[in-house]
């Protein structure tokens, strides 16, 4: 092994150690600042603007042990009845419209992925792929950015609601 190779390996090792330190720093920033900023900003909106929405925090719990240290803070539109009812001779079923969500989720390297999840109606309107708004350092998340994302979310779900689609149920049950 020559000195140049050894220096190269040493440099790469230092880069790797620096990456691990960045992950730890991001995680600490999430815990100490970013998570609370997101939750407080979204909660302020929920408290001051009436709508069928709520703020959620997904964090580690015994029922979801795979989520250790991969938390997410989000704004949810509440689930509601879609108004679609399917009647048969034996039963009547009302279908649920699952509300959309604006999500701030930690990734494996502790950056924050921001996504919009669209509403959907069980068995009638399929889930769309989430709209990816970006991947951010925890330090990049500000109240202004959260409010911009909230506007994007409201635009997306309004467009989803207003979108002219094929009539739901048309040709349903035809061979």
C-alpha positions as a Markdown table, in Angstrom:
| # | Residue | x | y | z |
|---|---|---|---|---|
| 1 | Unk | 0.0 | 0.0 | 0.0 |
| 2 | Unk | 1.5 | 3.3 | -1.0 |
| 3 | Unk | 1.2 | 6.6 | 0.9 |
| 4 | Unk | -1.2 | 8.2 | -1.8 |
| 5 | Unk | -3.6 | 5.3 | -1.4 |
| 6 | Unk | -3.4 | 5.5 | 2.4 |
| 7 | Unk | -4.2 | 9.2 | 2.3 |
| 8 | Unk | -7.1 | 8.6 | -0.1 |
| 9 | Unk | -8.6 | 6.0 | 2.3 |
| 10 | Unk | -8.0 | 8.3 | 5.2 |
| 11 | Unk | -9.8 | 11.2 | 3.4 |
| 12 | Unk | -12.8 | 8.9 | 2.5 |
| 13 | Unk | -13.0 | 7.7 | 6.1 |
| 14 | Unk | -13.1 | 11.3 | 7.3 |
| 15 | Unk | -15.9 | 12.0 | 4.8 |
| 16 | Unk | -17.8 | 9.0 | 6.1 |
| 17 | Unk | -17.4 | 10.0 | 9.8 |
| 18 | Unk | -18.5 | 13.6 | 8.8 |
| 19 | Unk | -21.7 | 12.1 | 7.2 |
| 20 | Unk | -22.5 | 10.2 | 10.4 |
| 21 | Unk | -22.0 | 13.4 | 12.4 |
| 22 | Unk | -24.4 | 15.3 | 10.1 |
| 23 | Unk | -27.0 | 12.6 | 10.6 |
| 24 | Unk | -26.8 | 13.0 | 14.3 |
| 25 | Unk | -26.9 | 16.8 | 14.1 |
| 26 | Unk | -30.0 | 16.6 | 11.9 |
| 27 | Unk | -31.7 | 14.2 | 14.3 |
| 28 | Unk | -30.9 | 16.5 | 17.3 |
| 29 | Unk | -32.2 | 19.5 | 15.4 |
| 30 | Unk | -35.4 | 17.6 | 14.6 |
| 31 | Unk | -35.9 | 16.7 | 18.2 |
| 32 | Unk | -35.0 | 20.1 | 19.7 |
| 33 | Unk | -36.4 | 22.5 | 17.1 |
| 34 | Unk | -37.9 | 21.4 | 13.8 |
| 35 | Unk | -40.6 | 19.0 | 15.0 |
| 36 | Unk | -42.0 | 21.5 | 17.5 |
| 37 | Unk | -41.9 | 24.3 | 14.9 |
| 38 | Unk | -43.9 | 22.2 | 12.4 |
| 39 | Unk | -46.4 | 21.1 | 15.0 |
| 40 | Unk | -46.9 | 24.6 | 16.5 |
| 41 | Unk | -47.3 | 26.2 | 13.1 |
| 42 | Unk | -49.8 | 23.7 | 11.9 |
| 43 | Unk | -51.6 | 23.7 | 15.2 |
| 44 | Unk | -51.9 | 27.5 | 15.0 |
| 45 | Unk | -53.5 | 27.2 | 11.6 |
| 46 | Unk | -55.9 | 24.5 | 12.8 |
| 47 | Unk | -56.9 | 26.6 | 15.8 |
| 48 | Unk | -57.4 | 29.8 | 13.9 |
| 49 | Unk | -59.0 | 28.5 | 10.6 |
| 50 | Unk | -62.1 | 26.3 | 10.9 |
| 51 | Unk | -61.9 | 23.2 | 8.8 |
| 52 | Unk | -62.2 | 19.4 | 9.1 |
| 53 | Unk | -58.5 | 19.0 | 9.9 |
| 54 | Unk | -56.1 | 18.0 | 12.7 |
| 55 | Unk | -52.4 | 17.8 | 13.4 |
| 56 | Unk | -50.7 | 14.5 | 13.9 |
| 57 | Unk | -47.4 | 13.2 | 15.1 |
| 58 | Unk | -46.3 | 9.7 | 14.2 |
| 59 | Unk | -43.7 | 8.5 | 16.6 |
| 60 | Unk | -42.4 | 5.3 | 18.1 |
| 61 | Unk | -44.8 | 3.2 | 19.9 |
| 62 | Unk | -45.0 | -0.4 | 20.9 |
| 63 | Unk | -47.5 | -1.2 | 18.1 |
| 64 | Unk | -45.2 | 0.2 | 15.4 |
| 65 | Unk | -41.7 | -0.6 | 16.6 |
| 66 | Unk | -40.2 | -0.2 | 13.1 |
| 67 | Unk | -40.7 | 3.5 | 13.4 |
| 68 | Unk | -38.0 | 4.1 | 16.0 |
| 69 | Unk | -36.5 | 7.6 | 15.4 |
| 70 | Unk | -38.3 | 8.0 | 12.1 |
| 71 | Unk | -41.0 | 10.4 | 13.2 |
| 72 | Unk | -43.3 | 12.5 | 11.0 |
| 73 | Unk | -45.5 | 15.5 | 11.7 |
| 74 | Unk | -48.5 | 16.1 | 9.6 |
| 75 | Unk | -51.7 | 17.9 | 8.9 |
| 76 | Unk | -54.6 | 15.7 | 8.1 |
| 77 | Unk | -58.0 | 16.3 | 6.5 |
| 78 | Unk | -60.5 | 14.2 | 8.5 |
| 79 | Unk | -62.0 | 11.1 | 7.0 |
| 80 | Unk | -65.7 | 11.5 | 6.1 |
| 81 | Unk | -68.5 | 9.7 | 4.4 |
| 82 | Unk | -68.2 | 10.2 | 0.7 |
| 83 | Unk | -71.9 | 10.3 | 0.0 |
| 84 | Unk | -71.6 | 7.2 | -2.1 |
| 85 | Unk | -73.9 | 4.4 | -0.9 |
| 86 | Unk | -74.0 | 0.9 | -2.5 |
| 87 | Unk | -77.3 | -1.0 | -1.9 |
| 88 | Unk | -77.9 | -4.6 | -2.4 |
| 89 | Unk | -80.8 | -6.8 | -1.5 |
| 90 | Unk | -79.0 | -7.8 | 1.7 |
| 91 | Unk | -77.1 | -4.7 | 2.7 |
| 92 | Unk | -76.3 | -1.0 | 2.4 |
| 93 | Unk | -72.7 | 0.2 | 2.4 |
| 94 | Unk | -71.5 | 3.7 | 2.8 |
| 95 | Unk | -68.0 | 4.4 | 1.5 |
| 96 | Unk | -65.5 | 6.6 | 3.3 |
| 97 | Unk | -63.5 | 9.4 | 1.7 |
| 98 | Unk | -60.1 | 9.4 | 3.3 |
| 99 | Unk | -58.8 | 12.9 | 3.7 |
| 100 | Unk | -55.5 | 14.1 | 2.4 |
| 101 | Unk | -52.4 | 14.9 | 4.3 |
| 102 | Unk | -49.4 | 17.2 | 4.3 |
| 103 | Unk | -46.5 | 15.2 | 5.8 |
| 104 | Unk | -43.1 | 16.2 | 7.1 |
| 105 | Unk | -41.3 | 12.9 | 7.5 |
| 106 | Unk | -37.7 | 12.0 | 8.6 |
| 107 | Unk | -35.7 | 9.9 | 6.2 |
| 108 | Unk | -33.1 | 7.4 | 7.1 |
| 109 | Unk | -30.4 | 10.1 | 7.0 |
| 110 | Unk | -32.6 | 12.5 | 9.0 |
| 111 | Unk | -33.4 | 15.0 | 6.2 |
| 112 | Unk | -37.1 | 15.9 | 6.1 |
| 113 | Unk | -39.2 | 14.8 | 3.1 |
| 114 | Unk | -42.3 | 16.9 | 2.6 |
| 115 | Unk | -45.2 | 15.3 | 0.7 |
| 116 | Unk | -48.8 | 15.8 | -0.1 |
| 117 | Unk | -51.1 | 12.7 | 0.1 |
| 118 | Unk | -54.3 | 13.1 | -1.8 |
| 119 | Unk | -57.7 | 12.1 | -0.6 |
| 120 | Unk | -59.2 | 8.9 | -2.0 |
| 121 | Unk | -62.5 | 7.0 | -1.7 |
| 122 | Unk | -62.3 | 3.4 | -0.7 |
| 123 | Unk | -63.1 | 1.0 | -3.7 |
| 124 | Unk | -64.1 | 3.9 | -5.9 |
| 125 | Unk | -61.3 | 6.4 | -6.3 |
| 126 | Unk | -57.8 | 5.0 | -6.1 |
| 127 | Unk | -55.0 | 6.5 | -4.2 |
| 128 | Unk | -52.8 | 8.8 | -6.2 |
| 129 | Unk | -49.1 | 8.8 | -5.8 |
| 130 | Unk | -48.1 | 11.5 | -3.2 |
| 131 | Unk | -46.9 | 14.8 | -4.5 |
| 132 | Unk | -43.3 | 15.3 | -3.5 |
| 133 | Unk | -42.6 | 18.9 | -2.4 |
| 134 | Unk | -38.9 | 18.4 | -1.5 |
| 135 | Unk | -36.3 | 17.1 | 0.7 |
| 136 | Unk | -35.0 | 19.6 | 3.3 |
| 137 | Unk | -32.4 | 19.9 | 6.0 |
| 138 | Unk | -34.1 | 20.4 | 9.3 |
| 139 | Unk | -32.6 | 23.9 | 9.5 |
| 140 | Unk | -34.3 | 24.9 | 6.2 |
| 141 | Unk | -37.8 | 24.3 | 7.7 |
| 142 | Unk | -39.2 | 27.7 | 8.7 |
| 143 | Unk | -42.7 | 29.0 | 9.4 |
| 144 | Unk | -42.8 | 30.7 | 6.0 |
| 145 | Unk | -41.9 | 27.4 | 4.3 |
| 146 | Unk | -44.5 | 25.5 | 6.2 |
| 147 | Unk | -47.1 | 28.1 | 5.3 |
| 148 | Unk | -46.0 | 27.8 | 1.6 |
| 149 | Unk | -46.4 | 24.0 | 1.8 |
| 150 | Unk | -49.8 | 24.4 | 3.4 |
| 151 | Unk | -50.9 | 26.6 | 0.4 |
| 152 | Unk | -49.5 | 23.9 | -1.9 |
| 153 | Unk | -51.5 | 21.3 | 0.0 |
| 154 | Unk | -54.7 | 23.3 | -0.1 |
| 155 | Unk | -54.3 | 23.9 | -3.9 |
| 156 | Unk | -53.7 | 20.2 | -4.5 |
| 157 | Unk | -56.7 | 18.9 | -2.5 |
| 158 | Unk | -58.9 | 21.6 | -4.0 |
| 159 | Unk | -57.8 | 20.6 | -7.5 |
| 160 | Unk | -58.5 | 17.0 | -6.5 |
| 161 | Unk | -62.0 | 17.8 | -5.3 |
| 162 | Unk | -62.8 | 20.0 | -8.4 |
| 163 | Unk | -61.2 | 17.7 | -10.9 |
| 164 | Unk | -63.7 | 16.5 | -13.5 |
| 165 | Unk | -63.4 | 12.7 | -13.6 |
| 166 | Unk | -65.3 | 10.0 | -15.3 |
| 167 | Unk | -68.6 | 9.5 | -13.4 |
| 168 | Unk | -68.1 | 7.3 | -10.4 |
| 169 | Unk | -70.0 | 4.1 | -10.8 |
| 170 | Unk | -70.9 | 4.5 | -14.4 |
| 171 | Unk | -71.0 | 1.0 | -16.0 |
| 172 | Unk | -70.6 | -0.5 | -12.5 |
| 173 | Unk | -71.9 | -4.0 | -12.4 |
| 174 | Unk | -72.2 | -4.4 | -16.1 |
| 175 | Unk | -70.7 | -7.5 | -17.5 |
